[in-house]
Amino acid sequence: MSQKAPIPEPADQVADAVHGNWVDLRAPAWSRPYLRLSRADRPIGTWLLLLPCWWGLMLAMLSTGQAGWHDLWIFIGCGIGAFLMRGAGCTWNDITDRHIDGSVARTASRPIPSGQVSVKGAFAWLILQALVAFCILLTFHPSAILLGVISLAPVCVYPFAKRFTWWPQVFLGIAFNWGALLAYTAHTGQLEWPAVILYLAGIAWTLFYDTIYAHQDAEDDALIGVKSTARLFAEQTPLWLRRFLGLSVALMTAAVILALREADPIALMVALLGPWALGLHLLWQLTRFDPSDGARLLVLFRSNRDAGLLPLPFFAAALFL
């Protein structure tokens, strides 16, 4: 039996992109540098930005006991918005980090340091993505629109965090989990404590997965003076990962209990399976963690899409009980 020939990888592919991704195989050649700038060839970041939005929306529906057609639009709009704002955020990150990225093996092939996109072109692409995302945001409740505008502050600050703090992952968590607040408010019309606690759970989750991710660059970061929790924790990383695991599960559990405190006890029990499912997946990641194995670190990081999806079917089941 003849074997299929391997798919050739483009010479200008970004080093840590998914092999055989749709950008490299199907996107028009002129668009590829811009799509790579938005990390469209690495969809995990969009998932990690989107999942807290869906958590927040589901928790809001559990809190009110109501679900309508506008919630379906919030669900879809968050998906489109997450893709666009993740792209805009990555574009901004690459603009600010263009000199650092050229000194790190994993990032030297990114569009700006490799010369595929100019800084001026990157700025234009950033503005286009942000404007389309803003149009989607305008279809939500006014309180959610205000939260969306405020979210620009942590997005702008994050790329600089690794220059002045050992905890840049906290700033990433603040930016990446903002959707939990926004989507919850888009449904309820007001920001409430269950959303805030869920938001904090997401930040703890981000500290877990992005510390794993940061270990890929720990040696290069040390050479150029970039700070991260991976460098800060060093050999103590497994201990800190256990702490972040426990904190994320505990906070999500508290958010569910607060949102469903007046709901049917069976619905509450089913919804509580969500944070525990997340915790079991994080525990599996912890058992596989090896800071010296870059390929495994990337696999574990990407597996957080599945980890973040796990609470959703339990939240959905609880909604219809």
Secondary structure, DSSP 8 states (H G I E B T S, - for coil): ----------TT--TTS-TT-HHHHHS-GGGHHHHHHTTTT-THHHHHHHHHHHHHHHHHHHHHT---HHHHHHHHHHHHHHHHHHHHHHHHHHHHTHHHHTTSTTTTTSTTTTTSS-HHHHHHHHHHHHHHHHHHHTTS-HHHHHHHHHTHHHHHHHHHHHHH-S-HHHHHHHHHTHHHHHHHHHHHSS--HHHHHHHHHHHHHHHHHHHHHHGGGHHHHHHHT---HHHHHGGGHHHHHHHHHHHHHHHHHHHHHHHTTTS-HHHHHHHHHHHHHHHHHHHHHHHH--TT-HHHHHHHHHTHHHHHHTHHHHHHHHHT-
